[in-house]
Amino acid sequence: MQLTAHSSWLKKPLVLLACFLATLPFFARAQGGNEYQLKAALVLKLTKHATWPSAKLPSGSPLVIGVYGQDSISNQISEAVAGRTISGRDVIVKHITTVQEVVGCHVLFVSRSEQDRLGPILGKTKGEPILTIGETTNFKGKGGIFTLSSNGGGVDVDFDLHNLRRSGIQIEPDTLDAFARR
């Protein structure tokens, strides 16, 4: 018996292999999407349970969520808040590209891509009522408040109480307790 590419027993595994390889990018996107859907939900949960000093967030003004760096979360947050308000306020999701823009945010999510620039970025937030959320291991040590870390199938939340207090933002104690028990 001569083996050719036309042999039926050889075609089936090749077709299955081709189908499997074609779906790999889909699975990679789905896993990444799920991670950022979870992170977006946590950003919104933290935002909903936060209270800013009235000088930073006057009555009737919109709440600005800034995303700094190359990200996969802006669209997830935008979709989650579309047509909704948080504490009676409209929500604006902004892609931040310069350190100067940081002070115009109420919430600032700093993506992994900015790990080497955390010092200048978080330096601009020091002592400001800006809820900072990041995803790098050294985020809190550089002055950030919340770190969201992927743990395989979910996202862990860690926070620095000193950095939170220094910002002047209040987070409901029950929310902090829930994250501390995780």
C-alpha positions as CSV (number, residue, x, y, z in Angstrom):
1,M,0.0,0.0,0.0
2,Q,1.3,3.4,-1.0
3,L,0.9,6.4,1.4
4,T,-0.3,9.6,-0.3
5,A,-1.8,12.8,0.9
6,H,-5.0,11.4,-0.6
7,S,-5.2,8.5,1.9
8,S,-8.4,8.9,3.9
9,W,-6.8,7.9,7.2
10,L,-4.2,10.6,6.8
11,K,-6.7,13.3,5.8
12,K,-8.8,13.1,8.9
13,P,-6.0,13.9,11.4
14,L,-4.7,16.7,9.2
15,V,-8.1,18.2,8.9
16,L,-8.6,18.0,12.7
17,L,-5.2,19.5,13.3
18,A,-5.9,22.4,10.9
19,C,-9.3,23.0,12.7
20,F,-7.6,23.0,16.1
21,L,-4.8,25.4,15.0
22,A,-7.4,27.7,13.4
23,T,-9.2,28.0,16.7
24,L,-6.2,28.8,18.9
25,P,-6.4,32.6,18.3
26,F,-10.1,32.4,19.3
27,F,-9.3,30.7,22.6
28,A,-6.5,33.0,23.4
29,R,-8.8,36.0,22.9
30,A,-11.6,34.5,24.9
31,Q,-9.3,33.9,27.9
32,G,-7.8,37.4,27.7
33,G,-11.3,38.9,27.3
34,N,-12.5,37.0,30.4
35,E,-9.6,38.4,32.4
36,Y,-10.4,42.0,31.4
37,Q,-14.1,41.5,31.8
38,L,-13.4,40.5,35.4
39,K,-11.0,43.4,35.9
40,A,-13.5,45.9,34.4
41,A,-16.2,44.5,36.8
42,L,-13.9,45.0,39.7
43,V,-13.0,48.6,38.6
44,L,-16.7,49.4,38.5
45,K,-17.3,47.7,41.9
46,L,-14.6,49.7,43.5
47,T,-15.8,52.9,41.8
48,K,-19.4,52.3,43.0
49,H,-18.3,51.9,46.6
50,A,-16.0,54.9,46.6
51,T,-16.7,58.4,47.8
52,W,-14.6,61.4,46.7
53,P,-14.1,64.7,48.5
54,S,-16.7,67.2,47.1
55,A,-13.9,69.5,45.8
56,K,-12.7,66.7,43.5
57,L,-16.1,65.6,42.4
58,P,-18.6,68.4,42.6
59,S,-22.4,67.7,42.4
60,G,-23.6,67.0,38.9
61,S,-20.2,66.5,37.3
62,P,-19.4,63.3,35.5
63,L,-17.1,60.6,36.9
64,V,-14.0,60.1,34.8
65,I,-12.3,56.7,34.5
66,G,-8.9,57.0,32.9
67,V,-7.0,54.1,31.4
68,Y,-3.3,54.7,31.0
69,G,-1.2,52.6,28.6
70,Q,-1.8,49.9,26.0
71,D,-4.9,48.2,27.3
72,S,-7.5,45.6,26.9
73,I,-9.9,47.1,29.5
74,S,-11.2,50.4,28.0
75,N,-13.8,48.7,25.8
76,Q,-14.8,46.4,28.7
77,I,-15.4,49.3,31.0
78,S,-17.2,51.3,28.3
79,E,-19.5,48.4,27.6
80,A,-20.2,47.9,31.3
81,V,-21.2,51.5,31.9
82,A,-23.0,52.2,28.6
83,G,-26.2,54.0,29.4
84,R,-25.7,53.7,33.2
85,T,-24.7,56.1,35.9
86,I,-22.6,55.5,39.0
87,S,-24.0,57.3,42.1
88,G,-26.2,59.3,39.8
89,R,-23.3,60.5,37.7
90,D,-22.6,60.0,34.0
91,V,-19.4,58.0,33.5
92,I,-16.7,59.0,30.9
93,V,-14.0,56.4,30.0
94,K,-10.9,58.2,28.7
95,H,-7.7,56.8,27.2
96,I,-4.9,58.7,29.0
97,T,-1.7,59.2,27.0
98,T,0.2,61.8,29.1
99,V,1.1,62.2,32.8
100,Q,-0.5,65.6,32.8
101,E,-4.0,64.1,31.9
102,V,-3.9,62.0,35.1
103,V,-5.1,64.7,37.4
104,G,-8.4,65.0,35.4
105,C,-9.4,61.5,36.4
106,H,-11.3,60.2,39.4
107,V,-10.3,56.6,38.7
108,L,-7.1,55.7,37.0
109,F,-6.4,52.2,35.7
110,V,-2.7,51.8,34.8
111,S,-2.0,48.9,32.5
112,R,1.0,46.5,32.5
113,S,2.5,48.4,29.6
114,E,3.4,51.3,31.9
115,Q,5.3,49.2,34.5
116,D,8.5,51.1,33.8
117,R,6.8,54.5,34.1
118,L,4.8,53.9,37.3
119,G,7.0,56.4,39.3
120,P,6.1,59.5,37.2
121,I,2.5,58.4,36.7
122,L,1.7,57.6,40.3
123,G,3.8,60.6,41.5
124,K,1.2,62.8,39.8
125,T,-1.6,61.1,41.9
126,K,0.2,61.4,45.3
127,G,-2.0,63.2,47.7
128,E,-4.7,63.6,45.0
129,P,-8.2,62.0,45.4
130,I,-7.7,59.6,42.4
131,L,-8.6,56.0,42.9
132,T,-5.6,54.2,41.4
133,I,-5.8,50.7,40.1
134,G,-3.1,48.7,38.4
135,E,-2.0,45.2,37.4
136,T,1.7,45.1,38.2
137,T,3.4,43.6,41.2
138,N,5.1,46.8,42.2
139,F,2.0,49.0,41.8
140,K,1.2,49.5,45.5
141,G,4.9,50.0,46.4
142,K,5.0,52.9,43.9
143,G,2.0,54.6,45.6
144,G,-1.0,52.8,43.9
145,I,-4.0,51.8,45.9
146,F,-5.5,48.6,44.3
147,T,-3.7,45.9,42.4
148,L,-5.7,43.4,40.3
149,S,-3.7,40.2,39.6
150,S,-4.6,37.4,37.3
151,N,-4.6,34.0,39.1
152,G,-5.4,31.6,36.3
153,G,-9.2,31.5,36.2
154,G,-9.9,34.7,38.2
155,V,-8.5,38.0,39.5
156,D,-7.1,38.7,43.0
157,V,-7.5,42.2,44.5
158,D,-5.0,43.6,46.9
159,F,-4.9,47.1,48.4
160,D,-2.8,49.5,50.3
161,L,-4.8,51.1,53.1
162,H,-2.1,53.8,53.7
163,N,-2.2,54.9,50.0
164,L,-6.0,54.8,50.1
165,R,-6.2,57.1,53.2
166,R,-3.6,59.5,51.7
167,S,-5.8,59.9,48.6
168,G,-8.8,61.2,50.7
169,I,-11.1,58.7,49.0
170,Q,-13.4,56.7,51.2
171,I,-14.2,53.1,50.3
172,E,-17.1,51.4,52.1
173,P,-15.6,49.2,54.9
174,D,-17.6,46.2,53.9
175,T,-16.0,46.3,50.4
176,L,-12.5,46.5,51.8
177,D,-13.3,43.7,54.3
178,A,-14.5,41.5,51.4
179,F,-11.3,42.0,49.5
180,A,-9.2,41.5,52.7
181,R,-10.8,38.1,53.3
182,R,-10.0,36.8,49.9
